[in-house]
Amino acid sequence: MATACEWKAKYRTAVFETNRRALSTEITDAENAIIARARELFQKTGGDVDLEREELDELLYTLQAFRSVLGKAAA
């Protein structure tokens, strides 16, 4: 179960990672935690849940863009 604190911590770790060798792994860990949290929220409803879903979607997109930019920089 990926709690809100868990996925947020993993996201922060990925975004602030300075070791290029560890960066891909940190991004993957954050993506997995975000996806797990989104699955937990799948059947829940309410304003707070909707806001968290939106946040998860945006952060997942951000991580994917981050990974893409890093891949281009390495080329």
C-alpha positions in Angstrom: 0.0 0.0 0.0 1.5 3.3 -1.1 0.4 6.0 1.4 0.4 9.6 0.5 3.6 10.2 2.5 5.3 7.3 0.7 4.7 8.4 -2.8 5.6 12.0 -2.0 8.8 11.0 -0.4 9.8 8.8 -3.4 8.9 11.7 -5.7 11.1 14.1 -3.8 13.9 11.6 -3.7 13.7 11.2 -7.5 13.5 15.0 -8.3 16.4 15.9 -6.0 18.7 12.9 -6.9 22.1 14.1 -8.0 23.7 10.8 -8.7 23.0 10.1 -12.4 23.5 6.3 -11.9 20.8 6.2 -9.3 18.4 8.6 -11.0 16.7 6.1 -13.3 16.0 3.8 -10.4 14.7 6.6 -8.2 12.4 7.8 -11.0 11.1 4.3 -11.5 10.5 3.9 -7.7 8.5 7.1 -7.7 6.5 6.2 -10.7 5.6 2.8 -9.1 4.6 4.4 -5.8 2.4 7.0 -7.6 0.8 4.2 -9.7 0.2 2.1 -6.6 -1.5 5.1 -4.9 -3.7 5.8 -7.9 -4.8 2.2 -7.8 -5.7 2.6 -4.1 -7.8 5.6 -4.9 -9.5 4.0 -7.9 -12.8 3.2 -6.1 -12.8 6.1 -3.6 -14.7 9.3 -4.2 -14.7 12.8 -2.8 -13.1 16.1 -3.4 -9.9 15.3 -1.6 -9.6 12.1 -3.6 -10.2 13.9 -6.9 -7.5 16.5 -6.0 -5.0 13.8 -5.1 -5.8 11.9 -8.4 -5.1 15.1 -10.4 -1.8 15.6 -8.5 -0.8 12.0 -9.1 -1.5 12.4 -12.8 0.5 15.6 -13.0 3.5 14.3 -11.1 3.6 11.1 -13.2 3.6 13.2 -16.3 6.4 15.3 -14.8 8.5 12.2 -14.0 8.0 10.9 -17.6 9.1 14.3 -19.0 12.1 14.3 -16.6 13.1 10.9 -17.8 12.7 11.9 -21.5 14.9 15.0 -21.0 17.6 13.0 -19.2 17.6 10.5 -22.0 18.1 13.2 -24.6 20.9 14.8 -22.5 22.7 11.4 -22.3 22.6 11.0 -26.0 
